[in-house]
Amino acid sequence: MSALDLIIKPGSEQRYWLYYCGVTENKWRNGHNGIAIAISEKARYSHIEWKSANNRVAHARFKGFYNISVINVYALTLCADDSDKIKFYAELQLLTTSLQRGDIVIIGELECARMS
């Protein structure tokens, strides 16, 4: 699932656009596997592309003097199954190799913590 929502900061005229994927109908309530990128109104005008590789990896591309590719990653924990890790990193590799040459690439990671 991939979607777009408008967020308006209360008491302000600031608007942000939230591109997200991997989130169920309950949106953020269940807390499992979802990734998002929030961009300002100004950045939205330079937004070229949005795609989600899966519910843990998303890519946004912005036009500029040098185009910028932003990859947002919700990483697996160390205790995840090895097959899941292999699939995750293979999809991330596929996405990074498909990026346009000459783009500035920014990779942001949401690290998972496991509490016992």
Jmol script that loads the backbone (N, CA, C; Angstrom):
load data "model"
ATOM      1  N   MET A   1       0.844  -1.178   0.000  1.00  0.00           N
ATOM      2  CA  MET A   1       0.000   0.000   0.000  1.00  0.00           C
ATOM      3  C   MET A   1       0.884   1.233   0.000  1.00  0.00           C
ATOM      4  N   SER A   2       0.559   2.194  -0.821  1.00  0.00           N
ATOM      5  CA  SER A   2       1.301   3.439  -0.875  1.00  0.00           C
ATOM      6  C   SER A   2       0.281   4.565  -0.953  1.00  0.00           C
ATOM      7  N   ALA A   3       0.493   5.637  -0.198  1.00  0.00           N
ATOM      8  CA  ALA A   3      -0.517   6.689  -0.141  1.00  0.00           C
ATOM      9  C   ALA A   3       0.108   8.041   0.164  1.00  0.00           C
ATOM     10  N   LEU A   4      -0.727   9.064   0.109  1.00  0.00           N
ATOM     11  CA  LEU A   4      -0.308  10.437   0.344  1.00  0.00           C
ATOM     12  C   LEU A   4      -1.341  11.110   1.234  1.00  0.00           C
ATOM     13  N   ASP A   5      -0.893  11.791   2.273  1.00  0.00           N
ATOM     14  CA  ASP A   5      -1.772  12.552   3.159  1.00  0.00           C
ATOM     15  C   ASP A   5      -1.222  13.956   3.327  1.00  0.00           C
ATOM     16  N   LEU A   6      -2.116  14.915   3.497  1.00  0.00           N
ATOM     17  CA  LEU A   6      -1.729  16.289   3.805  1.00  0.00           C
ATOM     18  C   LEU A   6      -1.796  16.480   5.310  1.00  0.00           C
ATOM     19  N   ILE A   7      -0.735  17.067   5.872  1.00  0.00           N
ATOM     20  CA  ILE A   7      -0.691  17.348   7.305  1.00  0.00           C
ATOM     21  C   ILE A   7      -0.597  18.856   7.471  1.00  0.00           C
ATOM     22  N   ILE A   8      -1.486  19.436   8.259  1.00  0.00           N
ATOM     23  CA  ILE A   8      -1.452  20.875   8.534  1.00  0.00           C
ATOM     24  C   ILE A   8      -1.165  21.061  10.009  1.00  0.00           C
ATOM     25  N   LYS A   9      -0.102  21.794  10.303  1.00  0.00           N
ATOM     26  CA  LYS A   9       0.282  22.035  11.688  1.00  0.00           C
ATOM     27  C   LYS A   9      -0.748  22.967  12.327  1.00  0.00           C
ATOM     28  N   PRO A  10      -1.384  22.562  13.437  1.00  0.00           N
ATOM     29  CA  PRO A  10      -2.402  23.400  14.087  1.00  0.00           C
ATOM     30  C   PRO A  10      -1.834  24.766  14.485  1.00  0.00           C
ATOM     31  N   GLY A  11      -2.616  25.807  14.237  1.00  0.00           N
ATOM     32  CA  GLY A  11      -2.207  27.160  14.598  1.00  0.00           C
ATOM     33  C   GLY A  11      -1.141  27.732  13.684  1.00  0.00           C
ATOM     34  N   SER A  12      -0.929  27.108  12.550  1.00  0.00           N
ATOM     35  CA  SER A  12       0.111  27.546  11.630  1.00  0.00           C
ATOM     36  C   SER A  12      -0.376  27.337  10.205  1.00  0.00           C
ATOM     37  N   GLU A  13       0.284  28.001   9.280  1.00  0.00           N
ATOM     38  CA  GLU A  13      -0.055  27.796   7.877  1.00  0.00           C
ATOM     39  C   GLU A  13       0.873  26.782   7.224  1.00  0.00           C
ATOM     40  N   GLN A  14       1.765  26.185   8.007  1.00  0.00           N
ATOM     41  CA  GLN A  14       2.699  25.213   7.449  1.00  0.00           C
ATOM     42  C   GLN A  14       1.970  23.934   7.061  1.00  0.00           C
ATOM     43  N   ARG A  15       2.296  23.449   5.874  1.00  0.00           N
ATOM     44  CA  ARG A  15       1.700  22.214   5.373  1.00  0.00           C
ATOM     45  C   ARG A  15       2.820  21.244   5.016  1.00  0.00           C
ATOM     46  N   TYR A  16       2.580  19.996   5.332  1.00  0.00           N
ATOM     47  CA  TYR A  16       3.535  18.943   4.999  1.00  0.00           C
ATOM     48  C   TYR A  16       2.787  17.818   4.310  1.00  0.00           C
ATOM     49  N   TRP A  17       3.441  17.199   3.364  1.00  0.00           N
ATOM     50  CA  TRP A  17       2.865  16.070   2.656  1.00  0.00           C
ATOM     51  C   TRP A  17       3.562  14.808   3.132  1.00  0.00           C
ATOM     52  N   LEU A  18       2.785  13.814   3.519  1.00  0.00           N
ATOM     53  CA  LEU A  18       3.305  12.569   4.054  1.00  0.00           C
ATOM     54  C   LEU A  18       3.079  11.458   3.031  1.00  0.00           C
ATOM     55  N   TYR A  19       4.168  10.972   2.472  1.00  0.00           N
ATOM     56  CA  TYR A  19       4.123   9.827   1.568  1.00  0.00           C
ATOM     57  C   TYR A  19       4.435   8.604   2.410  1.00  0.00           C
ATOM     58  N   TYR A  20       3.586   7.595   2.362  1.00  0.00           N
ATOM     59  CA  TYR A  20       3.827   6.433   3.204  1.00  0.00           C
ATOM     60  C   TYR A  20       3.421   5.148   2.495  1.00  0.00           C
ATOM     61  N   CYS A  21       3.985   4.058   2.993  1.00  0.00           N
ATOM     62  CA  CYS A  21       3.663   2.742   2.450  1.00  0.00           C
ATOM     63  C   CYS A  21       3.784   1.706   3.552  1.00  0.00           C
ATOM     64  N   GLY A  22       3.173   0.557   3.337  1.00  0.00           N
ATOM     65  CA  GLY A  22       3.267  -0.537   4.289  1.00  0.00           C
ATOM     66  C   GLY A  22       2.432  -0.357   5.530  1.00  0.00           C
ATOM     67  N   VAL A  23       1.498   0.561   5.490  1.00  0.00           N
ATOM     68  CA  VAL A  23       0.673   0.850   6.656  1.00  0.00           C
ATOM     69  C   VAL A  23      -0.739   0.349   6.377  1.00  0.00           C
ATOM     70  N   THR A  24      -1.346  -0.305   7.350  1.00  0.00           N
ATOM     71  CA  THR A  24      -2.691  -0.847   7.170  1.00  0.00           C
ATOM     72  C   THR A  24      -3.740   0.258   7.270  1.00  0.00           C
ATOM     73  N   GLU A  25      -4.980  -0.136   7.177  1.00  0.00           N
ATOM     74  CA  GLU A  25      -6.075   0.829   7.293  1.00  0.00           C
ATOM     75  C   GLU A  25      -6.049   1.544   8.638  1.00  0.00           C
ATOM     76  N   ASN A  26      -5.517   0.895   9.657  1.00  0.00           N
ATOM     77  CA  ASN A  26      -5.423   1.522  10.981  1.00  0.00           C
ATOM     78  C   ASN A  26      -4.321   2.566  11.033  1.00  0.00           C
ATOM     79  N   LYS A  27      -3.689   2.766   9.906  1.00  0.00           N
ATOM     80  CA  LYS A  27      -2.543   3.672   9.779  1.00  0.00           C
ATOM     81  C   LYS A  27      -1.475   3.308  10.777  1.00  0.00           C
ATOM     82  N   TRP A  28      -1.128   4.176  11.664  1.00  0.00           N
ATOM     83  CA  TRP A  28       0.049   3.966  12.502  1.00  0.00           C
ATOM     84  C   TRP A  28      -0.268   3.271  13.824  1.00  0.00           C
ATOM     85  N   ARG A  29      -1.468   2.810  14.023  1.00  0.00           N
ATOM     86  CA  ARG A  29      -1.857   2.275  15.329  1.00  0.00           C
ATOM     87  C   ARG A  29      -1.229   0.931  15.663  1.00  0.00           C
ATOM     88  N   ASN A  30      -1.052   0.076  14.671  1.00  0.00           N
ATOM     89  CA  ASN A  30      -0.547  -1.255  15.004  1.00  0.00           C
ATOM     90  C   ASN A  30       0.965  -1.289  15.180  1.00  0.00           C
ATOM     91  N   GLY A  31       1.687  -0.294  14.683  1.00  0.00           N
ATOM     92  CA  GLY A  31       3.121  -0.194  14.910  1.00  0.00           C
ATOM     93  C   GLY A  31       3.967  -1.216  14.175  1.00  0.00           C
ATOM     94  N   HIS A  32       3.461  -1.811  13.111  1.00  0.00           N
ATOM     95  CA  HIS A  32       4.227  -2.814  12.378  1.00  0.00           C
ATOM     96  C   HIS A  32       4.499  -2.360  10.954  1.00  0.00           C
ATOM     97  N   ASN A  33       5.752  -2.448  10.570  1.00  0.00           N
ATOM     98  CA  ASN A  33       6.181  -2.326   9.176  1.00  0.00           C
ATOM     99  C   ASN A  33       5.507  -1.207   8.385  1.00  0.00           C
ATOM    100  N   GLY A  34       6.004  -0.039   8.509  1.00  0.00           N
ATOM    101  CA  GLY A  34       5.556   1.070   7.705  1.00  0.00           C
ATOM    102  C   GLY A  34       6.689   2.066   7.580  1.00  0.00           C
ATOM    103  N   ILE A  35       6.724   2.776   6.477  1.00  0.00           N
ATOM    104  CA  ILE A  35       7.789   3.748   6.255  1.00  0.00           C
ATOM    105  C   ILE A  35       7.166   4.993   5.638  1.00  0.00           C
ATOM    106  N   ALA A  36       7.706   6.157   5.962  1.00  0.00           N
ATOM    107  CA  ALA A  36       7.122   7.402   5.463  1.00  0.00           C
ATOM    108  C   ALA A  36       8.204   8.442   5.237  1.00  0.00           C
ATOM    109  N   ILE A  37       7.880   9.388   4.369  1.00  0.00           N
ATOM    110  CA  ILE A  37       8.716  10.563   4.149  1.00  0.00           C
ATOM    111  C   ILE A  37       7.779  11.762   4.161  1.00  0.00           C
ATOM    112  N   ALA A  38       8.058  12.725   5.041  1.00  0.00           N
ATOM    113  CA  ALA A  38       7.260  13.950   5.113  1.00  0.00           C
ATOM    114  C   ALA A  38       8.041  15.055   4.416  1.00  0.00           C
ATOM    115  N   ILE A  39       7.370  15.778   3.515  1.00  0.00           N
ATOM    116  CA  ILE A  39       8.040  16.869   2.808  1.00  0.00           C
ATOM    117  C   ILE A  39       7.222  18.146   2.935  1.00  0.00           C
ATOM    118  N   SER A  40       7.917  19.260   2.892  1.00  0.00           N
ATOM    119  CA  SER A  40       7.260  20.565   3.002  1.00  0.00           C
ATOM    120  C   SER A  40       6.553  20.904   1.693  1.00  0.00           C
ATOM    121  N   GLU A  41       5.737  21.936   1.748  1.00  0.00           N
ATOM    122  CA  GLU A  41       5.025  22.403   0.557  1.00  0.00           C
ATOM    123  C   GLU A  41       6.026  22.818  -0.525  1.00  0.00           C
ATOM    124  N   LYS A  42       7.091  23.486  -0.112  1.00  0.00           N
ATOM    125  CA  LYS A  42       8.118  23.934  -1.061  1.00  0.00           C
ATOM    126  C   LYS A  42       8.808  22.740  -1.720  1.00  0.00           C
ATOM    127  N   ALA A  43       9.149  21.732  -0.922  1.00  0.00           N
ATOM    128  CA  ALA A  43       9.812  20.542  -1.468  1.00  0.00           C
ATOM    129  C   ALA A  43       8.881  19.768  -2.393  1.00  0.00           C
ATOM    130  N   ARG A  44       7.592  19.863  -2.151  1.00  0.00           N
ATOM    131  CA  ARG A  44       6.630  19.128  -2.976  1.00  0.00           C
ATOM    132  C   ARG A  44       6.679  19.585  -4.431  1.00  0.00           C
ATOM    133  N   TYR A  45       6.983  20.863  -4.660  1.00  0.00           N
ATOM    134  CA  TYR A  45       7.051  21.372  -6.027  1.00  0.00           C
ATOM    135  C   TYR A  45       8.255  20.820  -6.785  1.00  0.00           C
ATOM    136  N   SER A  46       9.283  20.389  -6.059  1.00  0.00           N
ATOM    137  CA  SER A  46      10.455  19.816  -6.721  1.00  0.00           C
ATOM    138  C   SER A  46      10.435  18.286  -6.689  1.00  0.00           C
ATOM    139  N   HIS A  47       9.372  17.721  -6.150  1.00  0.00           N
ATOM    140  CA  HIS A  47       9.252  16.265  -6.035  1.00  0.00           C
ATOM    141  C   HIS A  47       9.022  15.663  -7.417  1.00  0.00           C
ATOM    142  N   ILE A  48       9.856  14.698  -7.770  1.00  0.00           N
ATOM    143  CA  ILE A  48       9.762  14.061  -9.085  1.00  0.00           C
ATOM    144  C   ILE A  48       9.104  12.689  -9.008  1.00  0.00           C
ATOM    145  N   GLU A  49       9.512  11.904  -8.018  1.00  0.00           N
ATOM    146  CA  GLU A  49       9.118  10.499  -8.006  1.00  0.00           C
ATOM    147  C   GLU A  49       9.010   9.973  -6.578  1.00  0.00           C
ATOM    148  N   TRP A  50       8.077   9.051  -6.378  1.00  0.00           N
ATOM    149  CA  TRP A  50       7.938   8.326  -5.104  1.00  0.00           C
ATOM    150  C   TRP A  50       7.690   6.872  -5.442  1.00  0.00           C
ATOM    151  N   LYS A  51       8.466   5.992  -4.828  1.00  0.00           N
ATOM    152  CA  LYS A  51       8.174   4.569  -4.992  1.00  0.00           C
ATOM    153  C   LYS A  51       8.569   3.826  -3.726  1.00  0.00           C
ATOM    154  N   SER A  52       7.844   2.762  -3.480  1.00  0.00           N
ATOM    155  CA  SER A  52       8.160   1.928  -2.327  1.00  0.00           C
ATOM    156  C   SER A  52       8.594   0.568  -2.846  1.00  0.00           C
ATOM    157  N   ALA A  53       9.762   0.126  -2.398  1.00  0.00           N
ATOM    158  CA  ALA A  53      10.250  -1.192  -2.791  1.00  0.00           C
ATOM    159  C   ALA A  53       9.469  -2.267  -2.050  1.00  0.00           C
ATOM    160  N   ASN A  54       9.142  -1.982  -0.803  1.00  0.00           N
ATOM    161  CA  ASN A  54       8.353  -2.881   0.035  1.00  0.00           C
ATOM    162  C   ASN A  54       7.873  -2.073   1.233  1.00  0.00           C
ATOM    163  N   ASN A  55       7.385  -2.729   2.281  1.00  0.00           N
ATOM    164  CA  ASN A  55       6.871  -1.981   3.427  1.00  0.00           C
ATOM    165  C   ASN A  55       7.980  -1.530   4.377  1.00  0.00           C
ATOM    166  N   ARG A  56       9.244  -1.695   3.979  1.00  0.00           N
ATOM    167  CA  ARG A  56      10.368  -1.259   4.800  1.00  0.00           C
ATOM    168  C   ARG A  56      11.331  -0.335   4.066  1.00  0.00           C
ATOM    169  N   VAL A  57      11.153  -0.144   2.771  1.00  0.00           N
ATOM    170  CA  VAL A  57      12.071   0.679   1.981  1.00  0.00           C
ATOM    171  C   VAL A  57      11.259   1.581   1.056  1.00  0.00           C
ATOM    172  N   ALA A  58      11.524   2.886   1.118  1.00  0.00           N
ATOM    173  CA  ALA A  58      10.831   3.842   0.259  1.00  0.00           C
ATOM    174  C   ALA A  58      11.840   4.808  -0.349  1.00  0.00           C
ATOM    175  N   HIS A  59      11.504   5.341  -1.520  1.00  0.00           N
ATOM    176  CA  HIS A  59      12.403   6.233  -2.250  1.00  0.00           C
ATOM    177  C   HIS A  59      11.634   7.457  -2.740  1.00  0.00           C
ATOM    178  N   ALA A  60      12.202   8.624  -2.511  1.00  0.00           N
ATOM    179  CA  ALA A  60      11.652   9.870  -3.050  1.00  0.00           C
ATOM    180  C   ALA A  60      12.769  10.568  -3.816  1.00  0.00           C
ATOM    181  N   ARG A  61      12.426  11.183  -4.942  1.00  0.00           N
ATOM    182  CA  ARG A  61      13.419  11.875  -5.773  1.00  0.00           C
ATOM    183  C   ARG A  61      12.966  13.312  -5.970  1.00  0.00           C
ATOM    184  N   PHE A  62      13.924  14.238  -5.848  1.00  0.00           N
ATOM    185  CA  PHE A  62      13.642  15.663  -5.938  1.00  0.00           C
ATOM    186  C   PHE A  62      14.519  16.309  -6.997  1.00  0.00           C
ATOM    187  N   LYS A  63      13.921  17.262  -7.722  1.00  0.00           N
ATOM    188  CA  LYS A  63      14.633  17.985  -8.775  1.00  0.00           C
ATOM    189  C   LYS A  63      15.381  19.160  -8.169  1.00  0.00           C
ATOM    190  N   GLY A  64      16.600  19.363  -8.625  1.00  0.00           N
ATOM    191  CA  GLY A  64      17.414  20.478  -8.182  1.00  0.00           C
ATOM    192  C   GLY A  64      18.576  20.657  -9.131  1.00  0.00           C
ATOM    193  N   PHE A  65      19.541  21.510  -8.760  1.00  0.00           N
ATOM    194  CA  PHE A  65      20.741  21.654  -9.583  1.00  0.00           C
ATOM    195  C   PHE A  65      21.353  20.274  -9.777  1.00  0.00           C
ATOM    196  N   TYR A  66      21.449  19.529  -8.688  1.00  0.00           N
ATOM    197  CA  TYR A  66      21.718  18.096  -8.724  1.00  0.00           C
ATOM    198  C   TYR A  66      20.473  17.438  -8.143  1.00  0.00           C
ATOM    199  N   ASN A  67      19.910  16.489  -8.852  1.00  0.00           N
ATOM    200  CA  ASN A  67      18.741  15.799  -8.316  1.00  0.00           C
ATOM    201  C   ASN A  67      19.133  15.018  -7.068  1.00  0.00           C
ATOM    202  N   ILE A  68      18.195  14.912  -6.137  1.00  0.00           N
ATOM    203  CA  ILE A  68      18.454  14.260  -4.856  1.00  0.00           C
ATOM    204  C   ILE A  68      17.518  13.063  -4.710  1.00  0.00           C
ATOM    205  N   SER A  69      18.102  11.920  -4.412  1.00  0.00           N
ATOM    206  CA  SER A  69      17.328  10.713  -4.114  1.00  0.00           C
ATOM    207  C   SER A  69      17.425  10.444  -2.624  1.00  0.00           C
ATOM    208  N   VAL A  70      16.271  10.332  -1.974  1.00  0.00           N
ATOM    209  CA  VAL A  70      16.224  10.045  -0.544  1.00  0.00           C
ATOM    210  C   VAL A  70      15.629   8.649  -0.378  1.00  0.00           C
ATOM    211  N   ILE A  71      16.380   7.784   0.289  1.00  0.00           N
ATOM    212  CA  ILE A  71      15.901   6.437   0.580  1.00  0.00           C
ATOM    213  C   ILE A  71      15.692   6.344   2.082  1.00  0.00           C
ATOM    214  N   ASN A  72      14.489   5.975   2.463  1.00  0.00           N
ATOM    215  CA  ASN A  72      14.162   5.819   3.876  1.00  0.00           C
ATOM    216  C   ASN A  72      14.004   4.331   4.158  1.00  0.00           C
ATOM    217  N   VAL A  73      14.709   3.847   5.184  1.00  0.00           N
ATOM    218  CA  VAL A  73      14.768   2.418   5.466  1.00  0.00           C
ATOM    219  C   VAL A  73      14.328   2.145   6.898  1.00  0.00           C
ATOM    220  N   TYR A  74      13.443   1.179   7.051  1.00  0.00           N
ATOM    221  CA  TYR A  74      13.044   0.674   8.364  1.00  0.00           C
ATOM    222  C   TYR A  74      13.705  -0.690   8.499  1.00  0.00           C
ATOM    223  N   ALA A  75      14.869  -0.724   9.139  1.00  0.00           N
ATOM    224  CA  ALA A  75      15.724  -1.912   9.147  1.00  0.00           C
ATOM    225  C   ALA A  75      15.150  -3.037   9.992  1.00  0.00           C
ATOM    226  N   LEU A  76      15.579  -4.233   9.658  1.00  0.00           N
ATOM    227  CA  LEU A  76      15.203  -5.420  10.425  1.00  0.00           C
ATOM    228  C   LEU A  76      16.047  -5.510  11.694  1.00  0.00           C
ATOM    229  N   THR A  77      15.532  -6.190  12.683  1.00  0.00           N
ATOM    230  CA  THR A  77      16.318  -6.430  13.896  1.00  0.00           C
ATOM    231  C   THR A  77      17.268  -7.596  13.649  1.00  0.00           C
ATOM    232  N   LEU A  78      18.259  -7.719  14.508  1.00  0.00           N
ATOM    233  CA  LEU A  78      19.226  -8.809  14.375  1.00  0.00           C
ATOM    234  C   LEU A  78      18.578 -10.176  14.523  1.00  0.00           C
ATOM    235  N   CYS A  79      17.476 -10.250  15.267  1.00  0.00           N
ATOM    236  CA  CYS A  79      16.845 -11.556  15.486  1.00  0.00           C
ATOM    237  C   CYS A  79      15.865 -11.940  14.382  1.00  0.00           C
ATOM    238  N   ALA A  80      15.784 -11.159  13.320  1.00  0.00           N
ATOM    239  CA  ALA A  80      14.905 -11.519  12.203  1.00  0.00           C
ATOM    240  C   ALA A  80      15.450 -12.767  11.504  1.00  0.00           C
ATOM    241  N   ASP A  81      14.565 -13.469  10.826  1.00  0.00           N
ATOM    242  CA  ASP A  81      14.983 -14.662  10.081  1.00  0.00           C
ATOM    243  C   ASP A  81      16.012 -14.289   9.024  1.00  0.00           C
ATOM    244  N   ASP A  82      16.972 -15.174   8.810  1.00  0.00           N
ATOM    245  CA  ASP A  82      18.008 -14.926   7.808  1.00  0.00           C
ATOM    246  C   ASP A  82      17.415 -14.750   6.418  1.00  0.00           C
ATOM    247  N   SER A  83      16.370 -15.506   6.096  1.00  0.00           N
ATOM    248  CA  SER A  83      15.743 -15.378   4.778  1.00  0.00           C
ATOM    249  C   SER A  83      15.114 -13.995   4.602  1.00  0.00           C
ATOM    250  N   ASP A  84      14.523 -13.454   5.674  1.00  0.00           N
ATOM    251  CA  ASP A  84      13.959 -12.100   5.619  1.00  0.00           C
ATOM    252  C   ASP A  84      15.056 -11.062   5.418  1.00  0.00           C
ATOM    253  N   LYS A  85      16.185 -11.239   6.097  1.00  0.00           N
ATOM    254  CA  LYS A  85      17.313 -10.309   5.950  1.00  0.00           C
ATOM    255  C   LYS A  85      17.857 -10.333   4.528  1.00  0.00           C
ATOM    256  N   ILE A  86      18.017 -11.529   3.980  1.00  0.00           N
ATOM    257  CA  ILE A  86      18.534 -11.658   2.613  1.00  0.00           C
ATOM    258  C   ILE A  86      17.597 -10.973   1.628  1.00  0.00           C
ATOM    259  N   LYS A  87      16.294 -11.198   1.773  1.00  0.00           N
ATOM    260  CA  LYS A  87      15.303 -10.571   0.886  1.00  0.00           C
ATOM    261  C   LYS A  87      15.323  -9.050   1.043  1.00  0.00           C
ATOM    262  N   PHE A  88      15.378  -8.566   2.288  1.00  0.00           N
ATOM    263  CA  PHE A  88      15.387  -7.129   2.563  1.00  0.00           C
ATOM    264  C   PHE A  88      16.584  -6.451   1.894  1.00  0.00           C
ATOM    265  N   TYR A  89      17.779  -6.989   2.124  1.00  0.00           N
ATOM    266  CA  TYR A  89      18.977  -6.359   1.570  1.00  0.00           C
ATOM    267  C   TYR A  89      19.064  -6.521   0.055  1.00  0.00           C
ATOM    268  N   ALA A  90      18.504  -7.575  -0.501  1.00  0.00           N
ATOM    269  CA  ALA A  90      18.457  -7.734  -1.954  1.00  0.00           C
ATOM    270  C   ALA A  90      17.559  -6.664  -2.579  1.00  0.00           C
ATOM    271  N   GLU A  91      16.404  -6.401  -1.956  1.00  0.00           N
ATOM    272  CA  GLU A  91      15.498  -5.366  -2.470  1.00  0.00           C
ATOM    273  C   GLU A  91      16.111  -3.977  -2.324  1.00  0.00           C
ATOM    274  N   LEU A  92      16.818  -3.736  -1.219  1.00  0.00           N
ATOM    275  CA  LEU A  92      17.505  -2.454  -1.036  1.00  0.00           C
ATOM    276  C   LEU A  92      18.594  -2.283  -2.086  1.00  0.00           C
ATOM    277  N   GLN A  93      19.357  -3.332  -2.351  1.00  0.00           N
ATOM    278  CA  GLN A  93      20.405  -3.281  -3.373  1.00  0.00           C
ATOM    279  C   GLN A  93      19.810  -3.016  -4.748  1.00  0.00           C
ATOM    280  N   LEU A  94      18.702  -3.673  -5.062  1.00  0.00           N
ATOM    281  CA  LEU A  94      18.033  -3.471  -6.345  1.00  0.00           C
ATOM    282  C   LEU A  94      17.594  -2.017  -6.502  1.00  0.00           C
ATOM    283  N   LEU A  95      17.049  -1.441  -5.448  1.00  0.00           N
ATOM    284  CA  LEU A  95      16.630  -0.042  -5.496  1.00  0.00           C
ATOM    285  C   LEU A  95      17.823   0.885  -5.695  1.00  0.00           C
ATOM    286  N   THR A  96      18.891   0.690  -4.948  1.00  0.00           N
ATOM    287  CA  THR A  96      20.049   1.592  -5.056  1.00  0.00           C
ATOM    288  C   THR A  96      20.715   1.487  -6.423  1.00  0.00           C
ATOM    289  N   THR A  97      20.729   0.319  -7.027  1.00  0.00           N
ATOM    290  CA  THR A  97      21.336   0.197  -8.356  1.00  0.00           C
ATOM    291  C   THR A  97      20.438   0.767  -9.449  1.00  0.00           C
ATOM    292  N   SER A  98      19.153   0.951  -9.167  1.00  0.00           N
ATOM    293  CA  SER A  98      18.244   1.511 -10.167  1.00  0.00           C
ATOM    294  C   SER A  98      18.184   3.041 -10.138  1.00  0.00           C
ATOM    295  N   LEU A  99      18.880   3.671  -9.192  1.00  0.00           N
ATOM    296  CA  LEU A  99      18.856   5.133  -9.098  1.00  0.00           C
ATOM    297  C   LEU A  99      19.576   5.766 -10.281  1.00  0.00           C
ATOM    298  N   GLN A 100      19.173   6.993 -10.598  1.00  0.00           N
ATOM    299  CA  GLN A 100      19.794   7.728 -11.691  1.00  0.00           C
ATOM    300  C   GLN A 100      21.241   8.077 -11.353  1.00  0.00           C
ATOM    301  N   ARG A 101      22.124   7.910 -12.315  1.00  0.00           N
ATOM    302  CA  ARG A 101      23.517   8.316 -12.103  1.00  0.00           C
ATOM    303  C   ARG A 101      23.559   9.829 -11.971  1.00  0.00           C
ATOM    304  N   GLY A 102      24.411  10.317 -11.101  1.00  0.00           N
ATOM    305  CA  GLY A 102      24.550  11.752 -10.904  1.00  0.00           C
ATOM    306  C   GLY A 102      23.680  12.307  -9.790  1.00  0.00           C
ATOM    307  N   ASP A 103      22.740  11.512  -9.295  1.00  0.00           N
ATOM    308  CA  ASP A 103      21.913  11.960  -8.170  1.00  0.00           C
ATOM    309  C   ASP A 103      22.736  11.986  -6.887  1.00  0.00           C
ATOM    310  N   ILE A 104      22.431  12.931  -6.025  1.00  0.00           N
ATOM    311  CA  ILE A 104      22.939  12.890  -4.657  1.00  0.00           C
ATOM    312  C   ILE A 104      22.026  11.920  -3.914  1.00  0.00           C
ATOM    313  N   VAL A 105      22.608  10.955  -3.216  1.00  0.00           N
ATOM    314  CA  VAL A 105      21.817   9.924  -2.545  1.00  0.00           C
ATOM    315  C   VAL A 105      21.932  10.089  -1.034  1.00  0.00           C
ATOM    316  N   ILE A 106      20.786  10.164  -0.377  1.00  0.00           N
ATOM    317  CA  ILE A 106      20.722  10.242   1.082  1.00  0.00           C
ATOM    318  C   ILE A 106      19.938   9.024   1.562  1.00  0.00           C
ATOM    319  N   ILE A 107      20.549   8.249   2.450  1.00  0.00           N
ATOM    320  CA  ILE A 107      19.866   7.078   3.003  1.00  0.00           C
ATOM    321  C   ILE A 107      19.642   7.313   4.484  1.00  0.00           C
ATOM    322  N   GLY A 108      18.376   7.321   4.882  1.00  0.00           N
ATOM    323  CA  GLY A 108      18.021   7.484   6.287  1.00  0.00           C
ATOM    324  C   GLY A 108      17.502   6.167   6.821  1.00  0.00           C
ATOM    325  N   GLU A 109      17.945   5.807   8.005  1.00  0.00           N
ATOM    326  CA  GLU A 109      17.549   4.527   8.574  1.00  0.00           C
ATOM    327  C   GLU A 109      16.842   4.736   9.900  1.00  0.00           C
ATOM    328  N   LEU A 110      15.708   4.078  10.040  1.00  0.00           N
ATOM    329  CA  LEU A 110      15.018   4.016  11.317  1.00  0.00           C
ATOM    330  C   LEU A 110      15.477   2.735  11.973  1.00  0.00           C
ATOM    331  N   GLU A 111      16.292   2.869  12.992  1.00  0.00           N
ATOM    332  CA  GLU A 111      16.838   1.680  13.634  1.00  0.00           C
ATOM    333  C   GLU A 111      15.802   1.061  14.559  1.00  0.00           C
ATOM    334  N   CYS A 112      15.755  -0.227  14.530  1.00  0.00           N
ATOM    335  CA  CYS A 112      14.825  -0.969  15.377  1.00  0.00           C
ATOM    336  C   CYS A 112      15.515  -1.333  16.673  1.00  0.00           C
ATOM    337  N   ALA A 113      14.817  -1.178  17.735  1.00  0.00           N
ATOM    338  CA  ALA A 113      15.354  -1.578  19.036  1.00  0.00           C
ATOM    339  C   ALA A 113      14.486  -2.697  19.578  1.00  0.00           C
ATOM    340  N   ARG A 114      15.101  -3.627  20.212  1.00  0.00           N
ATOM    341  CA  ARG A 114      14.332  -4.710  20.823  1.00  0.00           C
ATOM    342  C   ARG A 114      14.597  -4.681  22.315  1.00  0.00           C
ATOM    343  N   MET A 115      13.546  -4.556  23.068  1.00  0.00           N
ATOM    344  CA  MET A 115      13.663  -4.515  24.525  1.00  0.00           C
ATOM    345  C   MET A 115      13.248  -5.872  25.080  1.00  0.00           C
ATOM    346  N   SER A 116      13.997  -6.373  26.050  1.00  0.00           N
ATOM    347  CA  SER A 116      13.603  -7.629  26.675  1.00  0.00           C
ATOM    348  C   SER A 116      13.390  -7.430  28.145  1.00  0.00           C
TER     349      SER A 116
END
end "model"
wireframe off; spacefill off
backbone 0.3
color backbone group
